[in-house]
């Protein structure tokens, strides 16, 4: 089916949170990529950006002393749109914009749903230090695309996937298969399972946000990871790709 032409508009970065909004030097950036759908060239709903803003604000607070700035990426359109992969292209543009604004600083791409797929696709950019994929949308080969999503662009990055075992929107088994392929080319790949949680990860949101904060600050600023994260990165498959996120994770951590 022919792709619809994309209306003339530009992606943009949301207002910076954290050091990006002050005179303090920025030494690392977290780019948050919201969710979306398989198709659609209309503007995204503002709700998608608002959904990731609580995590962006938490990261900005936790990383302020380190010089972390967070931005929410606003896409040109709401859909992935097949081979056009519009959100991945917008993520690549956002990375170039970060380099233009802040110079040579490490970046963590933090995506949810469709945004997680965009983050994984855009990970090959030289500025990318790490990728966090929350409840990623990773279609089975042949469902929407002829070929499986690539993984070689993840080499040299720290990669964490997080998925609820009861996600009825994006199959957690497909994210496991992706993580399995990624682990073969990049040892610094791990995956956590949030048992009994759904797509939005509402039931264990505090633990998910604590895990995200630990991983992002550890990756960008060479902090020691919490023991479960370090163990997941070091463990061979399947253990490091089916690491359970413990209830209460983060309550005794520095974050």
Phi, psi and omega in degrees: 000134182293142179283142173290143177293139180277127177303152180289105174201166184243150169288162178210159174266137174290170179304134182292141173250151180085216185298336179295343179256011181229184178276354181292142182295138177273124180243359177192153184225137170250120177259118181262128184246111184290174178281183181183206182229175181297324182222161176136125180251003174287164178299145178295152173293140176301338182298326183295319178290321179296330183295331181262356183296322177302320178292320178300317180293320178297315179298318180299318179294314185292329184256008184301317182294334181274346183094029181276133170245141177240143177226142170262125180279132176256114184288164173287327182213170191270349186246162175287313173066053171057224184296341179294327177044053187304317180296326178294322177293322177293325176295320178296320177297317181298323178295319176297323179293322176298316179298319179296320184280318192245350181084208186276080178238150179287146183234137169252126175271125184238107185240152177237130178060238176300325178295330176293321177296318178298319180298316180295320179295321186274003188293345181286350179299139184302335182283343187283125179260329187199163180221133173241118182247110182261124180045054189293142171271110181228091185300148174294141178307130182096344180286308179234342184224153182284329186242151176295153179300141183290159178230345185296335179291349180275350182301131180087001179249154168274130186230128177230126172251141179228129184215135174285137183290342179254023179292114181265355180266314180236117188300117179296335179293328179289325177289328175296315180298320177297314180299324179296317177292320181296321182297331181291331181255344184217106182296335183276050180234134175215169183212134177250143175252133179256097189293137177073001181266155181263198187298317185282351179055038180288321188298324182238040184300319181300316180293320180297316180293324177294319177297315180299316181296315180299315182293315184291314180292324177295321181287316185283327189238018175056032172284159173290135175286156169301152186307315180299324179290314178300319180294320181295319179295325184276336187284144175284163174295149000272355188303313183285354180249356176230038181289123179285138175276112186291142174299133181087003179306132177099345184292333180250008181273169180295339183277000000 
